[in-house]
């Protein structure tokens, strides 16, 4: 079975929010009170979503303050889970 690739936060931010709303990185930065450098780092996959960033993006886009944080956690969890070799970890047996 072919594995589905985990999307990147940058892909979600662009495809679901920025492109449909015709937003530039500069406009997003100015109106969400994030620095342009931070927005560009997110879009270039160099900056994960932090609680501060999640709150600002959530309020700007009118979604839950936890929306972007939950996306980041889900992405991190999926990426980490794929790196774990089940053959190396044995379940505890009492």
Secondary structure, DSSP 8 states (H G I E B T S, - for coil): --------HHHHIIIIIITTTT--HHHHHHHHT--HHHHHHHHTT-S---HHHHHHHHHHHTS-TTHHHHHHHHHHHHHHHHH--TTT------
